Amino acid sequence: MRYLGKREANYYDVKEEDRIIHNNLYLDRALLKYKEYFDRLFNEVDPVICLDEEQRRAILIDEDYEIVVAGAGSGKTTTMVGKVKFLVECLHVEPESILLISYTNKAVEELHHHLCDCFKLSIEVGTFHHVALKILKEITNINYQIEADGINIISHFIYKYLPEHPTLCKLFNQIFADYFHYSAKYMRVLEGIKEYVYSGGNARIVVDQEIDMWYNFAEKYQCKLNFNVRFEEKFYFCSLQYHEMIFYIDYFQQQVSLWEKIRNYHHIYTKTKFHKQHHSYYFALYQGDQLEDTFLSYCKTQGISIQPPTILSTFLSYTSEFALCQSFISLIYNFLMLWKKEGKKKISRYNKTADECVFLDFMDKVASYYQQQLDKKYALDFEDVIQQCTVKMNRKNYKFPSYVLVDEYQDISEDRFRFLKRLCQLGNAKLIVVGDDWQSIYRFSGSHINLFTSFQKQFKYSRCISITKTYRNSQQLIDISGNFVMKNPKQLKKKLTSSKNISHPIYYSNYKNIKEKKKCLKNILKHIYDSNPKDRVLILSRFHFDFHFLKEDKMFEMNKDKLVYKPYPSLSITCLTIHASKGLGFDQVILLNNEEGEYGFPSLKEIDPYLNLLQNITQQDSLLEERRLFYVALTRTKKHVYLLVSRDHPSIFVKELKKEKSIIPL
């Protein structure tokens, strides 16, 4: 009996349901036929590895298009390696006609080690960029120079090209001011007000108009503002630097009582007298006063001439804010790369705001300049490599593979999807993809989860098989994490199983402040060390800066991603962001900063308005991805997960798990 794939002569003579029955019967027989082969498949590498039935079926399936949906810790890499070895040894496929693609150099190195070093198979393994560049060089006979640091081109455009072009300079000024007004960073005005304005010793929320007043003034006159706080009095103080002159300003809330009026009058009189004696500048401002009018009026009485800045002086002032300018350059570069991933489609100005249209006009100029610089050097950037290869591939100029296998397919983006589809069409190749939609966490860099979940709609006559047995997590943990992630609509349903049992896999520990957070972490590390000092520990964070509090404690020493806890120096501790940890497994996992807020978990950080012109991500989409990210964090462990939770502002995810009694206190 033979597997009825699309290439069989009688494929179209067999009804779909009959073909499925026929192929399932073939798989049942093949499982018996190759049982001994599968039993000893990994003996020479690791005798402990034994393929389960689902993994064996995934290896035996021989459709034109196959998707393997594999849960966390279910042995995806083992299955892919087994598939390649089976193709070569049992189906006698030439190793040179098999192509294996993954996303990161680390994953490629692991696959290459198993196939080439351990099994001595001459299989091509590479990232999308590596494979596309190899094909492109062969079909064009051009040794392309790769521009690995295209952000330098953007920097040159900003710092060197713009000052010579006033019209573009003006566009830059407008976009820069609007963008950092939105992101609440410009000249620390918003941060300063929100952090330092107090009323009766308690922080108060400043109305938007008041924030805008300070921001607009600082932006218009290119002033630098620094705020200080008075805890006991109902006013705040700031210094304003205009060129070389520094003005000192007291800002008072509305006067409520006679006593406040007398106190404020005395305060202003004393300060005015002091600054006059020292030839410095001082004035007071009351809530409701116009800052600009008060400032200009005061300057007139002091004989100070104030002129609004020119386009060039504004530009130079903005670009002198190094950190902000670098952040803006990164925004432009990321937009350009995402635009390329989406296929360089013309972005319609329909239904766009005036600010968005200005930004898109500016990006047209940036893209043109960027491409001109690449052309001068006969260079391509990484995204161009995939785009150019997709366009230039044809049947005449390359020996295409007959089998293409793709790891981590849930991270597929539009440009890589088009590249894969074209590659398989031209080579008439069979496509096997492996991944897990529950672990799709790279939407911000262009991945589309729907390309994974709709695989069978995009590729007719495809076959889907699930690998549901996990070898990393306990049954209790996968039940908790699986129920958690399946609250996302449109995730593929999976019922994962495990032979491991741990009655309480997830603990939590509450903290109120940094001091308590450190204490919680130390207690957890002691608990782990007392249980098994040889356990490998992974400390996870949502953001890189979440680890900063460890550097302030003398009991900890950090060296890149390694952490030493001095009371237990032999304890193996690794610190990674959740994104960097995907694909890895550790004995114990500690997840930091489970708190509510913009930089909590889930992160409530606002979606970038300009990048979202390409991505069209809603806040709901972000929350769905944050849920998948939390699932990834939970499933890195072989034993337990420890959650450090804010007592006053706990994460909504933790609240959810508590409500369902899925976690217990340590």
C-alpha positions as CSV (number, residue, x, y, z in Angstrom):
1,M,0.0,0.0,0.0
2,R,1.2,3.5,-0.9
3,Y,0.5,6.9,0.6
4,L,-1.9,8.8,-1.7
5,G,-0.4,12.2,-2.0
6,K,-1.4,14.7,-4.7
7,R,1.4,13.4,-7.0
8,E,0.0,9.9,-7.2
9,A,-1.4,9.0,-10.6
10,N,-4.8,8.0,-9.2
11,Y,-5.0,10.8,-6.7
12,Y,-8.0,12.6,-8.4
13,D,-9.8,9.3,-8.9
14,V,-10.2,8.8,-5.1
15,K,-12.8,10.7,-3.1
16,E,-11.5,12.9,-0.3
17,E,-13.0,10.9,2.5
18,D,-11.8,7.6,0.8
19,R,-8.3,9.0,0.5
20,I,-8.2,9.9,4.2
21,I,-9.3,6.5,5.1
22,H,-6.8,4.9,2.7
23,N,-4.0,7.1,4.1
24,N,-4.9,6.4,7.7
25,L,-4.8,2.7,6.9
26,Y,-1.4,3.2,5.3
27,L,-0.1,5.0,8.4
28,D,-1.4,2.2,10.7
29,R,0.5,-0.4,8.6
30,A,3.5,1.8,8.3
31,L,3.7,2.2,12.1
32,L,4.0,-1.6,12.4
33,K,6.4,-1.8,9.4
34,Y,8.8,0.8,10.8
35,K,8.3,0.1,14.5
36,E,11.8,-1.3,15.0
37,Y,13.3,1.5,12.9
38,F,11.6,4.2,15.0
39,D,12.5,2.4,18.2
40,R,16.2,2.6,17.5
41,L,16.1,5.9,15.5
42,F,18.0,8.0,18.1
43,N,20.0,5.2,19.8
44,E,23.3,6.4,18.5
45,V,22.7,9.9,19.7
46,D,20.5,9.5,22.9
47,P,19.1,6.1,23.8
48,V,16.6,7.8,26.2
49,I,14.7,9.4,23.2
50,C,11.8,7.3,22.1
51,L,9.3,8.7,19.5
52,D,5.7,8.5,20.5
53,E,2.9,7.5,18.1
54,E,1.9,11.0,17.1
55,Q,5.5,11.9,16.3
56,R,5.9,8.8,14.2
57,R,2.7,9.6,12.3
58,A,3.9,13.1,11.7
59,I,7.1,11.6,10.2
60,L,5.2,9.1,8.0
61,I,2.7,11.5,6.5
62,D,3.7,12.4,2.9
63,E,1.3,15.0,1.7
64,D,2.3,17.9,-0.5
65,Y,1.6,20.2,2.4
66,E,1.8,19.2,6.1
67,I,1.4,21.2,9.3
68,V,2.5,19.8,12.6
69,V,0.8,21.6,15.5
70,A,3.0,20.8,18.5
71,G,2.6,22.0,22.1
72,A,5.3,23.4,24.3
73,G,8.0,20.8,25.2
74,S,6.5,18.2,22.9
75,G,9.7,17.4,21.0
76,K,9.3,19.5,17.8
77,T,13.0,19.5,17.1
78,T,13.2,15.7,17.7
79,T,10.3,15.2,15.2
80,M,11.8,17.4,12.5
81,V,15.2,15.6,12.8
82,G,13.4,12.2,12.7
83,K,11.5,13.3,9.6
84,V,14.6,14.2,7.7
85,K,16.4,11.0,8.7
86,F,13.4,8.9,7.6
87,L,13.2,10.7,4.3
88,V,16.8,9.9,3.6
89,E,17.1,6.4,4.9
90,C,13.7,5.0,4.2
91,L,12.2,7.0,1.3
92,H,15.7,7.4,-0.3
93,V,15.4,11.1,-0.8
94,E,18.7,12.8,-1.7
95,P,20.0,14.8,1.3
96,E,20.9,17.6,-1.1
97,S,17.2,18.0,-2.1
98,I,16.0,18.6,1.5
99,L,16.0,22.2,2.9
100,L,15.4,22.9,6.6
101,I,14.6,26.5,7.7
102,S,14.4,28.1,11.1
103,Y,14.3,31.6,12.4
104,T,17.3,32.1,14.6
105,N,21.0,31.2,14.3
106,K,20.7,29.4,17.6
107,A,17.9,27.1,16.3
108,V,19.8,26.5,13.1
109,E,22.9,25.5,15.0
110,E,21.0,23.1,17.1
111,L,19.3,21.4,14.0
112,H,22.6,21.4,12.2
113,H,24.3,19.7,15.1
114,H,21.7,16.9,15.2
115,L,21.5,16.3,11.5
116,C,25.0,17.0,10.3
117,D,27.3,16.3,13.3
118,C,25.4,13.5,15.0
119,F,23.7,11.7,12.0
120,K,26.3,12.7,9.4
121,L,23.6,13.8,7.0
122,S,24.5,16.5,4.4
123,I,21.4,18.6,4.9
124,E,21.2,22.3,4.2
125,V,20.0,24.1,7.3
126,G,19.6,27.9,7.5
127,T,17.6,31.0,8.5
128,F,15.3,32.6,5.9
129,H,17.9,35.2,5.2
130,H,20.7,32.7,4.8
131,V,18.7,30.5,2.4
132,A,17.4,33.5,0.4
133,L,20.9,35.1,0.0
134,K,22.4,31.8,-1.2
135,I,19.7,31.4,-3.8
136,L,19.9,35.0,-4.9
137,K,23.7,34.9,-5.4
138,E,23.4,31.7,-7.4
139,I,20.6,32.9,-9.7
140,T,22.1,36.4,-10.3
141,N,25.9,35.6,-10.2
142,I,26.2,38.7,-8.1
143,N,28.1,38.7,-4.8
144,Y,25.8,41.1,-3.0
145,Q,27.1,43.2,-0.1
146,I,24.7,42.9,2.9
147,E,24.0,46.1,4.7
148,A,23.7,44.7,8.3
149,D,23.4,48.1,9.9
150,G,20.9,50.0,7.9
151,I,20.1,52.2,10.8
152,N,23.4,54.1,10.1
153,I,21.9,55.2,6.8
154,I,18.8,56.6,8.6
155,S,21.2,58.4,11.0
156,H,23.1,59.9,8.1
157,F,19.8,61.0,6.6
158,I,18.8,62.8,9.8
159,Y,22.0,64.4,10.9
160,K,23.7,65.2,7.5
161,Y,21.0,65.3,4.7
162,L,18.1,67.0,6.5
163,P,19.9,70.3,7.5
164,E,20.5,70.9,3.8
165,H,16.8,70.5,2.9
166,P,14.6,73.0,4.9
167,T,11.3,71.6,3.6
168,L,12.2,68.1,4.9
169,C,13.6,69.7,8.1
170,K,10.3,71.3,8.8
171,L,8.5,67.9,8.3
172,F,11.0,66.3,10.7
173,N,10.4,69.0,13.3
174,Q,6.6,68.6,13.1
175,I,6.7,64.7,13.3
176,F,9.4,64.7,16.1
177,A,7.4,67.1,18.3
178,D,4.0,65.3,17.7
179,Y,5.5,61.9,18.3
180,F,7.2,62.6,21.6
181,H,4.2,64.6,22.7
182,Y,2.3,61.4,22.2
183,S,4.8,59.2,23.9
184,A,5.1,61.6,26.9
185,K,8.9,61.8,26.7
186,Y,9.8,65.1,25.2
187,M,12.2,67.0,27.5
188,R,10.7,65.1,30.4
189,V,7.9,67.6,30.7
190,L,5.1,65.2,31.2
191,E,7.2,62.8,33.3
192,G,8.2,65.8,35.5
193,I,4.7,67.0,36.1
194,K,3.2,63.6,36.7
195,E,6.0,62.6,39.1
196,Y,6.5,65.8,41.0
197,V,3.3,67.7,41.3
198,Y,1.8,67.2,44.8
199,S,-1.1,68.6,46.7
200,G,-1.1,68.5,50.5
201,G,1.6,65.8,50.4
202,N,-0.4,63.6,48.0
203,A,0.2,63.2,44.3
204,R,-2.6,64.7,42.2
205,I,-3.5,64.2,38.6
206,V,-2.8,67.2,36.5
207,V,-5.5,68.0,33.9
208,D,-4.5,67.5,30.2
209,Q,-4.7,71.3,29.5
210,E,-2.0,71.9,32.1
211,I,0.3,69.3,30.7
212,D,-0.2,70.6,27.2
213,M,0.6,74.1,28.4
214,W,4.1,73.1,29.6
215,Y,4.7,70.9,26.7
216,N,3.7,73.3,24.0
217,F,5.7,76.1,25.5
218,A,8.8,74.0,25.8
219,E,8.4,72.8,22.2
220,K,7.8,76.3,20.8
221,Y,10.6,78.1,22.5
222,Q,13.0,75.1,22.8
223,C,13.3,75.4,26.5
224,K,14.4,72.7,29.0
225,L,12.3,72.3,32.0
226,N,13.2,70.7,35.3
227,F,10.7,70.2,38.1
228,N,11.1,70.1,41.9
229,V,8.5,69.3,44.5
230,R,7.2,71.0,47.6
231,F,5.4,68.4,49.7
232,E,3.7,70.6,52.2
233,E,2.6,73.5,50.1
234,K,0.2,73.7,47.2
235,F,2.5,74.7,44.5
236,Y,5.4,73.3,42.5
237,F,8.6,74.8,41.3
238,C,10.5,74.5,38.0
239,S,13.5,75.9,36.3
240,L,13.3,76.9,32.7
241,Q,16.4,77.2,30.6
242,Y,16.1,79.4,27.5
243,H,19.5,79.5,25.7
244,E,21.9,80.5,28.5
245,M,19.3,82.1,30.7
246,I,17.6,80.2,33.5
247,F,14.2,81.3,34.8
248,Y,12.8,80.1,38.1
249,I,9.0,79.7,38.2
250,D,6.6,78.9,41.0
251,Y,3.3,77.5,39.9
252,F,0.4,77.8,42.4
253,Q,-2.9,76.1,42.4
254,Q,-6.0,78.1,42.8
255,Q,-6.1,80.0,46.1
256,V,-8.8,78.7,48.3
257,S,-8.4,80.4,51.6
258,L,-7.3,83.9,52.8
259,W,-4.4,82.2,54.7
260,E,-3.1,80.7,51.4
261,K,-3.3,84.1,49.6
262,I,-1.3,85.7,52.4
263,R,1.3,82.9,52.5
264,N,1.7,82.8,48.7
265,Y,2.0,86.6,48.5
266,H,4.8,86.5,51.2
267,H,6.5,83.7,49.4
268,I,6.5,85.5,46.0
269,Y,7.7,88.8,47.5
270,T,10.6,87.0,49.3
271,K,11.6,85.1,46.2
272,T,11.4,88.2,43.9
273,K,13.6,90.2,46.3
274,F,16.1,87.3,46.5
275,H,16.4,86.9,42.7
276,K,16.6,90.6,42.1
277,Q,19.6,90.8,44.5
278,H,21.3,87.9,42.7
279,H,20.5,89.2,39.2
280,S,18.6,86.0,38.3
281,Y,15.1,85.7,36.8
282,Y,12.0,84.7,38.7
283,F,8.2,84.9,38.3
284,A,5.1,83.2,39.6
285,L,2.3,81.6,37.7
286,Y,-1.2,80.8,39.0
287,Q,-3.4,78.0,37.8
288,G,-5.4,79.3,34.8
289,D,-2.7,81.8,33.7
290,Q,-1.2,81.5,30.3
291,L,2.4,80.5,30.6
292,E,3.5,82.1,27.3
293,D,1.8,85.4,28.0
294,T,3.2,85.6,31.5
295,F,6.7,84.6,30.3
296,L,6.8,87.2,27.4
297,S,5.4,89.9,29.7
298,Y,8.0,89.2,32.3
299,C,10.8,89.2,29.7
300,K,9.6,92.6,28.4
301,T,9.9,94.1,31.8
302,Q,13.4,92.7,32.1
303,G,14.5,94.0,28.7
304,I,15.0,90.5,27.3
305,S,14.3,89.9,23.6
306,I,12.5,86.6,22.9
307,Q,12.3,85.2,19.4
308,P,10.6,82.0,18.3
309,P,13.2,79.6,16.9
310,T,13.9,79.1,13.2
311,I,13.4,75.8,11.4
312,L,17.1,75.0,11.6
313,S,17.5,76.0,15.3
314,T,14.5,73.9,16.2
315,F,15.9,70.9,14.3
316,L,19.3,71.3,16.0
317,S,17.6,71.5,19.3
318,Y,15.7,68.3,18.7
319,T,18.7,66.4,17.4
320,S,20.8,67.5,20.4
321,E,18.4,65.4,22.5
322,F,20.5,62.3,21.8
323,A,18.4,59.6,23.5
324,L,15.2,60.9,22.0
325,C,16.7,61.3,18.5
326,Q,18.1,57.7,18.6
327,S,14.6,56.5,19.6
328,F,13.1,58.4,16.7
329,I,15.7,56.9,14.3
330,S,14.8,53.5,15.5
331,L,11.1,54.2,14.9
332,I,11.9,55.2,11.3
333,Y,14.1,52.2,10.7
334,N,11.5,49.8,12.2
335,F,8.8,51.3,10.1
336,L,10.8,50.9,7.0
337,M,11.6,47.2,7.8
338,L,8.0,46.4,8.6
339,W,6.9,48.2,5.4
340,K,9.2,45.9,3.4
341,K,7.9,42.8,5.2
342,E,4.4,43.8,4.2
343,G,5.4,44.0,0.6
344,K,6.1,47.7,0.1
345,K,2.5,48.4,-0.6
346,K,1.5,52.0,-1.1
347,I,-0.2,53.1,2.2
348,S,-3.5,54.9,1.4
349,R,-3.9,58.4,2.9
350,Y,-7.7,57.7,3.1
351,N,-9.0,58.1,6.7
352,K,-5.6,59.2,7.9
353,T,-5.1,62.2,10.2
354,A,-3.1,65.2,9.0
355,D,-0.2,64.1,11.3
356,E,-0.3,60.6,9.9
357,C,-0.2,61.9,6.3
358,V,2.8,64.1,7.1
359,F,4.6,61.1,8.6
360,L,3.9,59.0,5.5
361,D,5.1,61.8,3.2
362,F,8.3,62.0,5.2
363,M,8.7,58.2,5.1
364,D,8.4,58.2,1.3
365,K,11.5,60.5,1.3
366,V,13.3,58.4,3.8
367,A,12.7,55.2,1.8
368,S,13.9,56.8,-1.4
369,Y,17.1,58.0,0.2
370,Y,17.6,54.7,2.0
371,Q,17.3,52.8,-1.3
372,Q,19.6,55.2,-3.1
373,Q,22.3,54.6,-0.5
374,L,22.0,50.8,-0.9
375,D,22.1,51.0,-4.7
376,K,25.3,53.1,-4.5
377,K,27.0,50.3,-2.7
378,Y,25.3,47.5,-4.6
379,A,24.0,46.4,-1.3
380,L,20.9,44.8,0.1
381,D,19.5,44.7,3.6
382,F,18.1,41.6,5.2
383,E,14.5,42.3,4.2
384,D,15.6,43.1,0.6
385,V,17.3,39.7,0.3
386,I,14.0,37.9,0.8
387,Q,12.0,40.3,-1.4
388,Q,14.5,40.2,-4.2
389,C,14.9,36.4,-4.1
390,T,11.1,35.9,-4.2
391,V,10.9,38.1,-7.3
392,K,13.9,36.8,-9.2
393,M,13.5,33.0,-8.6
394,N,12.4,31.0,-11.7
395,R,12.5,27.4,-12.8
396,K,15.5,27.9,-15.1
397,N,18.2,29.2,-12.8
398,Y,18.2,27.1,-9.7
399,K,18.0,23.5,-8.5
400,F,15.2,23.7,-6.1
401,P,14.7,21.4,-3.1
402,S,12.1,18.6,-3.2
403,Y,11.3,18.9,0.5
404,V,11.2,22.1,2.5
405,L,10.8,21.9,6.3
406,V,10.1,25.0,8.4
407,D,10.5,25.3,12.2
408,E,8.6,27.8,14.4
409,Y,6.1,28.4,11.6
410,Q,3.8,30.4,14.0
411,D,6.3,33.3,13.6
412,I,5.8,33.5,9.8
413,S,5.4,37.0,8.3
414,E,3.9,38.0,4.9
415,D,7.3,38.3,3.1
416,R,8.5,34.9,4.3
417,F,5.2,33.3,3.4
418,R,5.4,34.6,-0.1
419,F,9.1,33.4,-0.3
420,L,8.1,29.9,0.9
421,K,5.2,29.6,-1.4
422,R,7.2,30.7,-4.4
423,L,10.1,28.3,-3.5
424,C,7.8,25.3,-3.2
425,Q,5.9,26.2,-6.4
426,L,9.0,26.5,-8.5
427,G,10.6,23.3,-7.2
428,N,7.3,21.4,-6.9
429,A,8.5,20.8,-3.4
430,K,6.6,19.3,-0.5
431,L,6.2,21.7,2.5
432,I,6.3,20.5,6.1
433,V,5.8,23.2,8.8
434,V,6.0,22.8,12.5
435,G,4.9,25.2,15.2
436,D,2.5,26.2,17.9
437,D,0.0,29.0,17.6
438,W,-0.2,29.3,21.4
439,Q,3.4,30.5,21.3
440,S,2.9,33.2,18.6
441,I,4.5,36.3,20.2
442,Y,6.2,38.3,17.5
443,R,3.4,40.3,16.0
444,F,5.4,43.5,16.7
445,S,8.0,42.3,14.2
446,G,5.6,41.4,11.4
447,S,4.5,37.8,12.2
448,H,0.8,36.9,11.4
449,I,-0.8,34.2,13.5
450,N,-3.6,33.8,10.9
451,L,-1.0,32.5,8.4
452,F,-0.5,29.6,10.8
453,T,-4.1,29.0,11.9
454,S,-5.4,29.1,8.3
455,F,-2.6,26.9,6.8
456,Q,-5.1,24.3,5.4
457,K,-7.2,27.0,3.7
458,Q,-4.1,28.5,2.0
459,F,-2.7,25.1,0.9
460,K,-5.3,22.8,-0.6
461,Y,-4.9,19.0,0.0
462,S,-2.8,19.7,3.1
463,R,-2.8,17.5,6.2
464,C,-2.7,18.7,9.9
465,I,-1.5,16.5,12.7
466,S,-1.1,17.4,16.3
467,I,1.6,16.3,18.8
468,T,0.0,16.6,22.1
469,K,2.3,14.8,24.5
470,T,4.7,17.1,26.4
471,Y,7.9,16.0,28.0
472,R,8.7,19.2,29.8
473,N,5.7,20.2,31.9
474,S,3.5,18.4,34.4
475,Q,-0.1,17.5,33.6
476,Q,-1.3,20.0,36.2
477,L,0.8,22.9,34.7
478,I,-0.3,22.2,31.1
479,D,-4.0,22.1,32.2
480,I,-3.6,25.5,33.9
481,S,-1.6,27.1,31.1
482,G,-3.8,25.5,28.4
483,N,-7.0,26.7,29.9
484,F,-5.5,30.1,30.4
485,V,-4.3,30.6,26.7
486,M,-7.5,29.1,25.3
487,K,-9.4,32.1,26.6
488,N,-8.1,33.7,23.4
489,P,-10.6,33.3,20.6
490,K,-9.4,31.6,17.4
491,Q,-6.5,29.7,19.0
492,L,-6.4,26.1,17.7
493,K,-7.7,23.7,20.3
494,K,-5.2,21.3,21.8
495,K,-5.5,18.8,24.6
496,L,-1.9,18.3,25.8
497,T,-1.0,15.4,28.0
498,S,2.0,14.5,30.2
499,S,3.1,11.6,32.3
500,K,4.6,14.0,34.9
501,N,2.5,15.0,37.9
502,I,3.1,17.9,40.3
503,S,0.2,18.7,42.6
504,H,0.9,22.5,42.9
505,P,3.1,23.6,39.9
506,I,2.6,27.4,40.4
507,Y,3.3,29.5,43.5
508,Y,3.0,33.2,44.1
509,S,4.7,35.6,46.5
510,N,3.4,39.2,47.1
511,Y,5.5,42.3,47.5
512,K,4.7,45.9,48.2
513,N,8.0,47.7,47.3
514,I,11.5,47.0,46.0
515,K,12.8,45.9,49.4
516,E,10.0,43.3,49.7
517,K,10.5,42.2,46.1
518,K,14.1,41.4,46.8
519,K,13.2,39.5,49.9
520,C,10.6,37.5,48.0
521,L,13.1,36.5,45.4
522,K,15.7,35.5,48.0
523,N,13.1,33.4,49.8
524,I,12.3,31.6,46.5
525,L,15.9,31.0,45.7
526,K,16.4,29.5,49.2
527,H,13.3,27.3,48.7
528,I,14.7,26.1,45.4
529,Y,18.2,25.5,46.7
530,D,16.9,23.6,49.8
531,S,14.8,21.4,47.5
532,N,17.5,20.6,44.9
533,P,20.7,22.7,44.7
534,K,21.4,21.3,41.2
535,D,18.2,22.7,39.7
536,R,18.7,25.1,36.8
537,V,16.8,28.3,37.5
538,L,15.4,30.7,34.9
539,I,14.4,34.2,36.0
540,L,12.0,35.7,33.4
541,S,11.0,39.3,32.8
542,R,8.6,41.1,30.5
543,F,11.2,43.9,29.8
544,H,15.0,44.1,30.0
545,F,14.9,46.8,32.6
546,D,12.9,44.6,35.0
547,F,16.3,43.1,36.1
548,H,17.7,46.5,37.2
549,F,16.6,46.1,40.8
550,L,19.0,43.1,41.1
551,K,22.0,45.2,40.2
552,E,21.3,47.4,43.2
553,D,21.6,44.5,45.7
554,K,25.1,43.5,46.8
555,M,24.0,39.9,47.2
556,F,23.6,39.6,43.5
557,E,26.1,39.8,40.6
558,M,25.0,39.9,37.0
559,N,27.2,39.1,34.0
560,K,25.1,39.3,30.8
561,D,22.3,36.8,31.3
562,K,24.0,34.9,34.2
563,L,23.2,35.8,37.8
564,V,25.1,34.8,40.9
565,Y,23.4,34.7,44.3
566,K,26.2,34.9,46.8
567,P,24.6,32.8,49.6
568,Y,24.3,30.0,47.0
569,P,27.0,30.6,44.4
570,S,26.7,27.1,42.9
571,L,23.0,27.6,42.0
572,S,22.7,28.0,38.2
573,I,20.6,31.1,37.5
574,T,19.9,32.6,34.1
575,C,18.0,35.9,33.5
576,L,16.1,36.3,30.2
577,T,13.2,38.2,28.8
578,I,10.3,35.9,27.9
579,H,10.8,36.5,24.2
580,A,14.4,35.4,24.5
581,S,13.5,32.3,26.4
582,K,11.2,30.7,23.8
583,G,12.2,27.2,23.0
584,L,14.2,26.7,26.2
585,G,13.4,24.6,29.3
586,F,14.6,24.9,32.9
587,D,14.0,23.1,36.1
588,Q,12.5,26.1,37.9
589,V,11.1,29.4,36.6
590,I,10.7,32.7,38.4
591,L,8.5,35.3,36.7
592,L,9.1,38.9,37.9
593,N,6.9,42.0,38.0
594,N,3.4,40.5,37.8
595,E,1.8,43.9,38.2
596,E,-0.7,46.1,36.5
597,G,0.4,49.1,34.5
598,E,2.0,50.4,31.3
599,Y,5.2,48.3,31.9
600,G,3.6,45.5,33.9
601,F,2.5,42.1,32.7
602,P,0.3,42.2,30.7
603,S,1.9,45.4,29.4
604,L,-0.6,48.2,28.9
605,K,1.8,50.2,26.9
606,E,0.1,52.1,24.2
607,I,0.5,50.9,20.6
608,D,2.9,53.1,18.6
609,P,0.6,55.2,16.3
610,Y,3.0,55.3,13.4
611,L,4.1,51.6,13.4
612,N,0.4,50.8,13.7
613,L,-0.3,52.4,10.3
614,L,1.3,49.2,8.9
615,Q,0.3,46.6,11.6
616,N,-3.3,47.7,12.4
617,I,-3.0,46.2,15.9
618,T,-5.8,47.0,18.4
619,Q,-5.4,47.0,22.2
620,Q,-7.4,43.8,22.1
621,D,-4.9,42.2,19.8
622,S,-2.1,43.3,22.1
623,L,-3.8,41.7,25.1
624,L,-4.3,38.4,23.1
625,E,-0.5,38.4,22.4
626,E,0.3,39.2,26.1
627,R,-1.8,36.2,27.1
628,R,0.2,34.0,24.7
629,L,3.4,35.5,26.1
630,F,2.3,34.6,29.7
631,Y,1.7,31.1,28.5
632,V,5.2,30.9,27.1
633,A,6.6,32.0,30.4
634,L,4.6,29.4,32.3
635,T,5.7,26.6,30.1
636,R,9.5,27.1,30.3
637,T,9.5,25.0,33.5
638,K,10.1,21.3,34.1
639,K,8.9,21.6,37.8
640,H,7.5,24.8,39.3
641,V,6.8,28.4,38.4
642,Y,7.1,31.2,41.0
643,L,5.3,34.4,40.4
644,L,6.4,37.7,42.1
645,V,3.2,39.7,42.4
646,S,2.5,43.3,43.3
647,R,0.3,43.3,46.4
648,D,-1.4,46.6,45.7
649,H,-1.6,46.4,41.9
650,P,-1.6,42.7,40.9
651,S,-1.6,41.6,37.2
652,I,-5.0,40.8,35.8
653,F,-3.5,37.5,34.7
654,V,-2.6,36.6,38.3
655,K,-6.1,37.7,39.5
656,E,-7.6,35.3,37.0
657,L,-5.4,32.4,38.1
658,K,-6.2,33.2,41.8
659,K,-9.9,33.3,41.1
660,E,-9.8,29.9,39.5
661,K,-7.6,28.6,42.4
662,S,-4.9,27.6,40.0
663,I,-2.0,29.1,42.1
664,I,-1.2,29.0,45.7
665,P,1.0,31.3,48.0
666,L,4.5,30.1,48.7
